[in-house]
Amino acid sequence: MKTNFLFLSFAFIALLLGACEADDTAEIVINNTDNSVDNSTTNNNQGGDGNSDTTRFIGGTQTTDLELDAAFDYVLTEALVMTEGTTLTIPAGTVIRANTGSDVYIAIAQGASINANGSANNPIVLTSNVATPNAGDWGGLILLGKAPINSVAGGDATSTSEIGGLPYGGSIVDDNSGTIRYVRVEYSGGAADGQTENNGFSFYGVGNGTTVEYVQAYEGKDDGFEFFGGTVNARFVAVSGSQDDSIDWTEGYSGQLTDVYVVHGIAHDKGIEADGFNTDIGNNSNPVFYSKPTVTNLTIIGRGSATENEAIRLRAGTQGIFTNVLIQGFEEGFDLDGDMGDSPTGQGVLDGDLSVTDVTFVDVLVKLKNDTEFTFNESDFISGDGNGTGTDYATWSVGWTRN
């Protein structure tokens, strides 16, 4: 009996050691210090030749810096919120796949920073983690800063974001939320309810110290880009297939949008919907100010004047200077709405604060519709009709956009 017991013991130990040598699955790591989860799995599916597939799961509220690695595949399982003082670093070529749900998004809170530096050959892609993705599968990318908004009285007063209930706004015009370069957001815009919807890119009170360039919102359920006040500038902006407004601004946004390309593939709302203030909140600024961005080199392509309504709707007292514009395939080019009270959109035209210089209309039935209660001529609003060429999308979009 003793001999048999020893033999069985040695056999069991050998079997156990052999099993350990064969197991090449990495340890699952759960980080509970910052409420985030990083479950890294490595599975050798290549017959022992050393190649492996690696996935990491990210999400939760971060209280320390988070640096990703383009060598890994990332799955966003829940809202990832970078808190004040932290930085999210996303290198070129990184792909983040988001699980479904309106509560799955990436938010860069006030005082936090994002360093997302892609390239034309290696863009950063935030997309759906669904085999057959659809618009609205997940939330989107949200930045919140400390630049002025007109939904509050001013100073350091803040408002609260629709998604996440995070504070935004303040008095720092050049507030810096980091860098977003060569970043594409796909299949975003999941709606929490009828009043609370994500966008591809949401900028809440973001300052002009932030760098935003070479960015695309692709096949989103709600807006492609929405600016809630702030002063942030954006260059080389593409929106393809948005189902609501492609570009939306409100709450006193006053940045610069340069080289903007919008193309509509399915039913949608406006190419640009622009509000001087948030009519659900009111213009609470003191002294009162309205949105007044400058938009240079703009192309908006609709589906034809028989099927499309307004390319650009300007309302709630918004101001804005448009230069070098091409609008194609809409019933109306510019639709101005307002009144002589709190929404004096027409006053901006008379004062020279709302105008279009060098514009070309192709397959557009009505160039200007005036519903502002102010009286002015088309020539007071538009000059250089026929001179617009829009943006050179064919040149700057190569390699990193989807059409």
Secondary structure, 3 states (H helix, E strand, C coil): CHHHHHHHHHHHHHHHHHHHHHCCCCCCECCCCCCCCECCEEECCCCCCCCCEEEEEEEEEECCCEECCCCCEEEEEEEEEECCCCEEEEECCCEEEECCECCCCEEECCCCEEEEECCCCCCEEEEECCCCCCCCCECCEEEECCCCCCCCCCCCCCEECCCCCCEECCCCCCCCCEEEEEEEEECCCCECCCCCECCCEEEECCCCCCEEEEEEEECCCCCCEEEECCCCCEEEEEEECCCCCCEEEECCCCCEEEEEEEECCCCCCCCEEEECCCCCCCCCCCCCCCCCCEEEEEEEECCCCCCCCEEEEEECCCCEEEEEEEEEEEEEEEEEECCCCCCCHHHHHHHCCEEEEEEEEEEEEEEEEEECCCCCCHHHHEEEECCCCCCCHHHHCCCCCCC
